Amino acid sequence: MKGTKVAARYAKALLELAVERKTVDSVLGDMQFLLQVNNEARDFELLIASPIVKADKKLEIFKQVFEQFEELTMSFVELITKNGREAYLPAIAEAFEAQVKEHKGIVPMTLVSAAALDAKTKDAIVAKVQSGVNGTLEITEVIDEELIGGFMVKMGDVQIDASVASQFNNLKQRLTR
């Protein structure tokens, strides 16, 4: 939990600087690339977590790997590394991405269904959800056959469960009381 608070604070500071310098999109691209490298290269993950490798050696590696980074992003990575917080870089990148979406008014929504939804049904669900949301929905569709039928909508802390599996569980609980 502590790591996410630290990451959110650093991400907020980076977002404020990026907004001020009008480089939000390029810094976002840099953060997404950093996340991609972290997720695809186990060696990178081990490097940033290693207390044995000195900060200046890590900076040399970061400058080579991230040579295309925006000046602001590279300065930020240097500052984080010099302060010994480089292990938080992936969490900071994730928090930054979430904060940029919030800044732009984009609301992530996950639509989970037992089978692929036809366009008419999907549009009806999205229209209903959109009416209660300020901003633009970013929809991610997931297929989960365990739902049996129906759908679930997840947005942040809110979850709407209209699945058959959920209905069965509710009925089971009522009958076994």
GUTIMAR-644527 format. One line per field, with one value per residue (C-alpha): residue in one letter; x, y, z negated. Coordinates in pm, 1 decimal, always signed. Layout:
<atoms>
rest	(a_...)
X	(X_...)
Y	(Y_...)
Z	(Z_...)
</atoms>
This chain:
<atoms>
rest	(m_k_g_t_k_v_a_a_r_y_a_k_a_l_l_e_l_a_v_e_r_k_t_v_d_s_v_l_g_d_m_q_f_l_l_q_v_n_n_e_a_r_d_f_e_l_l_i_a_s_p_i_v_k_a_d_k_k_l_e_i_f_k_q_v_f_e_q_f_e_e_l_t_m_s_f_v_e_l_i_t_k_n_g_r_e_a_y_l_p_a_i_a_e_a_f_e_a_q_v_k_e_h_k_g_i_v_p_m_t_l_v_s_a_a_a_l_d_a_k_t_k_d_a_i_v_a_k_v_q_s_g_v_n_g_t_l_e_i_t_e_v_i_d_e_e_l_i_g_g_f_m_v_k_m_g_d_v_q_i_d_a_s_v_a_s_q_f_n_n_l_k_q_r_l_t_r)
X	(+0.0_+283.7_+433.1_+115.0_+91.3_+452.3_+393.6_+77.3_+257.7_+548.6_+308.7_+106.9_+420.4_+527.7_+180.8_+181.2_+519.2_+411.1_+92.1_+292.5_+537.4_+262.7_+435.8_+172.0_+133.4_+505.9_+571.0_+278.7_+439.1_+766.6_+594.0_+412.2_+743.5_+902.7_+616.8_+654.7_+1028.8_+961.6_+694.6_+890.8_+1245.3_+1292.1_+1652.6_+1524.5_+1288.6_+1579.0_+1803.5_+1570.2_+1504.6_+1871.8_+2029.6_+2373.3_+2387.8_+2480.9_+2256.6_+2512.0_+2545.0_+2165.3_+2150.1_+2401.6_+2184.9_+1864.0_+2019.5_+2104.7_+1774.4_+1561.8_+1766.3_+1452.6_+1279.1_+1153.0_+1394.8_+1144.0_+1095.2_+1468.7_+1526.2_+1246.6_+1396.3_+1734.9_+1583.4_+1396.2_+1711.6_+1933.7_+1681.0_+1691.7_+1329.5_+1387.8_+1208.2_+888.6_+928.2_+679.3_+420.5_+481.8_+432.0_+100.9_-16.1_+86.9_-114.3_-421.7_-383.4_-348.1_-673.0_-841.4_-693.1_-831.5_-1173.0_-1137.1_-1316.0_-1190.4_-1471.5_-1446.3_-1740.1_-1727.9_-1965.8_-2002.5_-1989.9_-1916.8_-2197.1_-2366.2_-2328.4_-2686.7_-2660.2_-2315.8_-2433.9_-2735.4_-2516.2_-2261.5_-2534.8_-2688.0_-2349.5_-2246.6_-2557.4_-2429.1_-2067.2_-1896.8_-1631.0_-1551.5_-1568.7_-1268.1_-1418.1_-1231.2_-1425.0_-1349.1_-1504.3_-1553.9_-1749.5_-1793.5_-2060.5_-2284.2_-2481.3_-2541.8_-2268.5_-2068.0_-1957.4_-1651.4_-1549.1_-1298.8_-1458.2_-1804.2_-1921.1_-2259.9_-2320.6_-2604.2_-2465.0_-2649.8_-2377.7_-2440.5_-2815.5_-2757.5_-2532.7_-2792.2_-3065.4_-2845.5_-2776.5_-3146.6_-3240.9_-2969.0_-3047.4)
Y	(+0.0_+236.2_+185.9_+290.5_+610.8_+696.7_+613.4_+825.4_+1126.8_+1102.7_+1046.5_+1352.9_+1566.7_+1438.4_+1503.4_+1861.2_+1926.3_+1760.3_+1969.3_+2285.0_+2204.3_+2070.7_+1733.1_+1506.0_+1276.3_+1224.0_+1164.3_+920.0_+735.9_+722.7_+582.5_+321.5_+219.0_+192.1_-35.6_-243.4_-288.9_-378.8_-634.4_-794.1_-793.3_-976.3_-844.5_-486.2_-572.8_-729.9_-431.4_-169.5_-381.3_-458.8_-284.4_-404.8_-209.3_+152.1_+440.0_+584.4_+247.0_+218.7_+570.0_+474.1_+177.3_+384.5_+647.0_+378.0_+192.7_+508.1_+734.3_+839.6_+968.6_+1323.5_+1546.5_+1583.6_+1206.2_+1137.1_+1406.3_+1253.1_+901.8_+1043.9_+1216.2_+902.1_+691.7_+936.2_+929.5_+548.7_+509.7_+341.0_+25.2_+234.5_+328.5_+69.3_+166.7_+535.0_+465.3_+286.7_+565.6_+827.3_+652.3_+640.0_+1006.5_+1113.2_+932.3_+1108.6_+1442.6_+1389.8_+1279.3_+917.5_+663.8_+303.1_+45.9_-331.7_-517.8_-887.8_-1130.0_-1506.3_-1479.8_-1204.5_-946.8_-835.5_-467.0_-375.7_-523.0_-373.4_-30.6_-46.5_-131.2_+137.1_+399.5_+318.3_+342.7_+656.5_+839.6_+819.5_+906.8_+1239.8_+1183.0_+941.5_+567.7_+353.2_+8.2_-317.6_-631.6_-958.7_-1300.7_-1512.4_-1831.3_-1885.9_-1613.2_-1863.7_-1571.7_-1201.1_-947.2_-751.2_-388.2_-276.1_+88.3_+166.8_+62.5_+14.9_-323.5_-401.3_-775.5_-892.3_-1239.3_-1569.5_-1710.1_-1425.7_-1487.2_-1857.6_-1771.2_-1529.5_-1790.4_-2055.3_-1824.8_-1750.9_-2117.7_-2233.7_-1985.1)
Z	(+0.0_-84.8_+260.8_+434.0_+229.3_+311.6_+678.5_+691.0_+542.9_+785.7_+1077.0_+975.7_+964.7_+1306.7_+1449.6_+1318.7_+1480.9_+1806.5_+1818.5_+1748.6_+2030.4_+2263.5_+2300.8_+2144.0_+2445.5_+2502.1_+2131.0_+2129.5_+2420.5_+2228.0_+1918.9_+2129.1_+2286.5_+1940.5_+1831.5_+2146.0_+2084.9_+1722.0_+1814.9_+2098.1_+1959.0_+1630.2_+1618.3_+1608.5_+1323.8_+1132.4_+1207.4_+1063.5_+753.4_+691.3_+392.5_+507.1_+834.7_+761.9_+871.5_+1115.8_+1293.4_+1313.8_+1461.0_+1730.5_+1825.2_+1816.3_+2045.1_+2299.9_+2280.0_+2271.7_+2499.5_+2693.0_+2377.7_+2348.0_+2153.5_+1869.6_+1839.6_+1834.8_+1571.0_+1366.0_+1393.9_+1289.5_+986.3_+880.1_+918.9_+730.0_+443.4_+436.1_+544.9_+882.8_+765.2_+774.3_+1143.6_+1278.4_+1015.2_+1091.6_+1463.6_+1394.9_+1162.8_+1420.3_+1691.2_+1465.1_+1368.9_+1733.4_+1814.1_+1523.9_+1635.9_+1987.7_+1858.2_+1967.2_+1746.4_+1778.1_+1785.9_+1808.9_+1959.1_+1867.8_+2035.8_+2074.4_+2455.0_+2704.6_+2697.5_+3016.2_+3105.7_+3012.5_+2660.3_+2602.9_+2720.4_+2487.5_+2186.6_+2274.2_+2327.0_+1987.4_+1811.6_+2006.6_+1884.6_+1528.3_+1602.7_+1665.8_+1928.3_+2207.4_+2146.2_+2233.7_+2274.7_+2229.3_+2311.4_+2131.8_+2190.4_+1873.9_+1937.9_+1560.9_+1564.4_+1749.5_+1898.4_+1848.8_+1786.4_+1529.0_+1552.1_+1353.4_+1319.1_+1047.9_+717.7_+869.5_+993.9_+1147.5_+1156.2_+1381.0_+1442.1_+1422.0_+1192.2_+948.2_+960.0_+885.9_+591.3_+450.1_+485.9_+322.5_+24.5_-20.5_-9.9_-251.6_-530.1)
</atoms>
